[in-house]
Amino acid sequence: MRANGIVIAIDGPAGVGKSTVGKLVASRLGYRFISTGKMYRALAWKALEAGVSLEDDAALVALARALKWEFPKGAGPEADVAIDGRRLERELVDERTGRASSAIAKLPGVRLFMKDMQRQAGLEGGVVMEGRDIGTNVFPDAELKVYLDASPKARAERRVAQLKAQGLPADYDEILDFIVKRDAQDSGRAVNPLRKADDALYLDSTSMPRDQVVASIVDMFGKAGGK
């Protein structure tokens, strides 16, 4: 048994709402929430700032290792991400950063670096961790694995609403195109592709209110023996 509870792994495609749902689930359970996507975005942002090629796996890993990574407590259950003392917020939701994150996420060295950091962060349990390979690669031993899905159109609509709520520009057609291409890339990459773990519970949220999705996962938590 882990020291602080179980590990809840939430995997799924881009824009499905894993972060929003994961934070709400963590809040309901008194768990920590970790968004692995933020880690990739943080490295992507730094690479753009430093002029490091998004195709140079070795240079990106060297950059990642040279950075001082911190995960200070945020306002809710989610830890923030800080690099070299700079807490990143709006930088991580920029669409340019998102596209750069997509580019580096397919690189094997970057993924190995992230896996080690993510596993260390959640090893003692009491955590909800979301990503694309948490249940298959980072925590194949997670006590509860959920594969959260939704149609590409529903995901694009949600992303548009999220960006507009933050006062950022949002083009539906552009975002939908990005989501479709990201799905193909994530599921087709050679290293740790996006897929449902054999023992993960599948949850299609296309037509489900967010509160119902959260309640479903909390119910799964109880059935998994979480406490």
C-alpha positions as CSV (number, residue, x, y, z in Angstrom):
1,M,0.0,0.0,0.0
2,R,1.3,3.5,-0.9
3,A,1.9,5.9,1.9
4,N,-0.7,8.5,0.9
5,G,-3.4,6.5,-0.9
6,I,-3.8,5.2,-4.4
7,V,-2.7,6.5,-7.8
8,I,-5.5,7.5,-10.2
9,A,-4.2,7.6,-13.8
10,I,-6.4,9.5,-16.2
11,D,-5.4,9.1,-19.8
12,G,-7.0,10.3,-23.0
13,P,-6.6,12.4,-26.2
14,A,-6.0,16.1,-26.5
15,G,-8.7,18.5,-25.3
16,V,-10.8,15.9,-23.6
17,G,-10.8,17.8,-20.3
18,K,-8.5,15.5,-18.3
19,S,-7.0,18.5,-16.3
20,T,-10.4,20.0,-15.4
21,V,-11.9,16.7,-14.4
22,G,-8.7,15.5,-12.7
23,K,-8.6,18.7,-10.5
24,L,-12.2,18.3,-9.5
25,V,-11.7,14.6,-8.7
26,A,-8.6,15.4,-6.6
27,S,-10.5,18.1,-4.8
28,R,-13.4,15.7,-3.9
29,L,-11.0,13.1,-2.6
30,G,-8.4,15.4,-0.9
31,Y,-5.7,14.2,-3.3
32,R,-3.0,16.1,-5.2
33,F,-3.4,16.7,-8.9
34,I,-0.6,16.5,-11.4
35,S,-0.9,17.5,-15.0
36,T,1.9,15.9,-16.9
37,G,0.9,18.0,-19.9
38,K,2.1,21.1,-18.0
39,M,5.6,19.5,-17.7
40,Y,5.9,19.0,-21.5
41,R,4.5,22.5,-22.1
42,A,7.0,24.0,-19.6
43,L,9.9,22.4,-21.4
44,A,8.5,23.4,-24.8
45,W,8.1,27.0,-23.7
46,K,11.7,27.0,-22.4
47,A,13.0,25.5,-25.6
48,L,11.3,28.2,-27.7
49,E,12.7,30.9,-25.4
50,A,16.2,29.4,-25.6
51,G,16.1,28.7,-29.3
52,V,16.6,25.0,-28.9
53,S,15.4,22.9,-31.9
54,L,12.2,21.1,-31.2
55,E,13.5,18.1,-33.2
56,D,16.8,17.7,-31.3
57,D,16.1,15.1,-28.6
58,A,19.5,15.2,-27.0
59,A,19.6,19.0,-26.8
60,L,16.1,19.1,-25.3
61,V,17.0,16.4,-22.7
62,A,20.2,18.4,-21.8
63,L,18.1,21.5,-21.4
64,A,15.6,19.7,-19.2
65,R,18.3,18.3,-17.0
66,A,19.9,21.8,-16.6
67,L,16.7,23.4,-15.4
68,K,15.6,23.7,-11.8
69,W,12.2,22.1,-11.7
70,E,9.8,22.9,-8.9
71,F,6.2,22.2,-8.3
72,P,5.0,24.7,-5.7
73,K,1.6,24.4,-4.1
74,G,-1.1,26.1,-6.2
75,A,-4.4,27.6,-5.1
76,G,-6.2,24.3,-5.3
77,P,-5.2,20.6,-5.4
78,E,-2.9,21.2,-8.4
79,A,0.7,21.9,-8.1
80,D,2.1,24.8,-10.2
81,V,5.1,24.4,-12.4
82,A,8.2,26.6,-11.9
83,I,11.4,26.6,-13.9
84,D,14.5,28.2,-12.5
85,G,12.4,30.1,-10.0
86,R,9.8,31.3,-12.5
87,R,6.3,30.1,-11.9
88,L,4.6,29.5,-15.3
89,E,1.0,30.3,-15.9
90,R,-0.2,32.0,-19.1
91,E,2.9,30.8,-20.9
92,L,1.5,27.2,-20.7
93,V,-1.9,27.9,-22.3
94,D,-0.5,29.7,-25.3
95,E,-1.3,27.8,-28.5
96,R,2.3,28.2,-29.8
97,T,3.5,26.4,-26.7
98,G,0.9,23.7,-27.2
99,R,2.1,23.0,-30.7
100,A,5.7,22.9,-29.5
101,S,4.7,20.6,-26.7
102,S,3.1,18.3,-29.3
103,A,6.4,18.2,-31.3
104,I,8.7,17.3,-28.4
105,A,6.3,14.8,-26.8
106,K,7.1,12.3,-29.5
107,L,10.8,12.2,-28.7
108,P,12.0,9.2,-26.8
109,G,14.6,10.9,-24.6
110,V,12.2,13.7,-23.6
111,R,9.6,11.1,-22.7
112,L,12.0,9.1,-20.6
113,F,13.1,12.2,-18.7
114,M,9.4,13.1,-18.1
115,K,8.5,9.6,-17.1
116,D,11.2,9.5,-14.4
117,M,10.1,12.9,-13.0
118,Q,6.4,12.0,-13.1
119,R,6.8,8.7,-11.4
120,Q,8.9,10.2,-8.6
121,A,6.2,12.9,-8.1
122,G,3.4,10.4,-7.6
123,L,5.2,7.3,-6.2
124,E,3.7,7.7,-2.7
125,G,0.1,7.9,-4.0
126,G,-2.7,10.1,-2.9
127,V,-2.5,11.6,-6.4
128,V,-4.6,12.0,-9.6
129,M,-2.2,12.2,-12.5
130,E,-3.4,12.9,-16.1
131,G,-1.6,12.5,-19.4
132,R,-1.5,10.2,-22.4
133,D,0.6,7.3,-21.1
134,I,0.1,7.4,-17.4
135,G,-1.6,4.0,-17.1
136,T,0.4,2.3,-19.8
137,N,3.9,3.7,-19.1
138,V,4.4,6.0,-16.1
139,F,2.2,4.1,-13.6
140,P,1.3,0.7,-15.1
141,D,0.7,-0.3,-11.5
142,A,-1.8,2.4,-10.8
143,E,-4.7,1.2,-8.7
144,L,-7.3,3.0,-10.8
145,K,-6.9,3.7,-14.5
146,V,-9.4,5.7,-16.5
147,Y,-9.4,6.4,-20.2
148,L,-11.4,9.5,-20.8
149,D,-12.6,10.1,-24.3
150,A,-14.9,12.5,-26.3
151,S,-15.5,13.2,-30.0
152,P,-13.0,15.6,-31.7
153,K,-15.8,18.2,-32.3
154,A,-16.8,18.2,-28.6
155,R,-13.2,18.6,-27.6
156,A,-12.7,21.5,-30.0
157,E,-15.8,23.3,-28.6
158,R,-14.5,22.9,-25.1
159,R,-11.1,24.2,-26.0
160,V,-12.6,27.3,-27.6
161,A,-14.7,28.0,-24.6
162,Q,-11.7,27.5,-22.3
163,L,-9.5,29.9,-24.2
164,K,-12.2,32.6,-24.5
165,A,-12.8,32.4,-20.8
166,Q,-9.2,33.2,-20.3
167,G,-9.4,36.2,-22.7
168,L,-7.3,34.4,-25.3
169,P,-8.1,34.2,-29.1
170,A,-9.7,30.9,-30.3
171,D,-10.4,29.7,-33.8
172,Y,-12.6,26.6,-33.8
173,D,-11.6,25.2,-37.2
174,E,-7.9,25.7,-36.5
175,I,-8.3,24.0,-33.1
176,L,-10.3,21.1,-34.5
177,D,-7.7,20.5,-37.2
178,F,-5.0,20.5,-34.5
179,I,-6.9,18.0,-32.4
180,V,-7.4,15.6,-35.3
181,K,-3.7,15.8,-36.2
182,R,-2.6,15.5,-32.6
183,D,-4.8,12.3,-32.2
184,A,-3.1,10.8,-35.2
185,Q,0.3,11.7,-33.9
186,D,-0.3,10.6,-30.3
187,S,-1.7,7.2,-31.3
188,G,0.8,6.6,-34.1
189,R,4.1,7.5,-32.4
190,A,6.6,4.7,-31.9
191,V,7.4,5.5,-28.3
192,N,4.6,5.1,-25.7
193,P,1.6,5.8,-28.1
194,L,-1.7,6.9,-26.8
195,R,-3.9,3.9,-26.1
196,K,-6.3,2.6,-23.5
197,A,-4.5,0.3,-21.0
198,D,-6.0,-3.2,-21.0
199,D,-7.2,-2.8,-17.4
200,A,-8.4,0.9,-17.8
201,L,-12.0,1.8,-17.4
202,Y,-13.4,3.6,-20.5
203,L,-15.4,6.8,-20.1
204,D,-16.9,8.6,-23.1
205,S,-17.7,12.1,-22.0
206,T,-19.0,13.5,-25.3
207,S,-22.5,13.9,-24.0
208,M,-21.8,13.8,-20.3
209,P,-22.0,16.9,-18.1
210,R,-18.7,17.6,-16.3
211,D,-20.1,16.9,-12.9
212,Q,-21.3,13.5,-14.1
213,V,-17.9,12.6,-15.3
214,V,-16.4,13.6,-12.0
215,A,-19.0,11.6,-10.1
216,S,-18.3,8.5,-12.2
217,I,-14.6,8.6,-11.5
218,V,-15.2,9.1,-7.8
219,D,-17.5,6.1,-7.9
220,M,-14.8,4.1,-9.6
221,F,-12.4,5.2,-6.9
222,G,-14.6,3.7,-4.2
223,K,-14.9,0.4,-6.1
224,A,-11.1,0.3,-6.5
225,G,-10.7,0.4,-2.8
226,G,-9.4,3.9,-2.6
227,K,-9.3,5.8,0.6
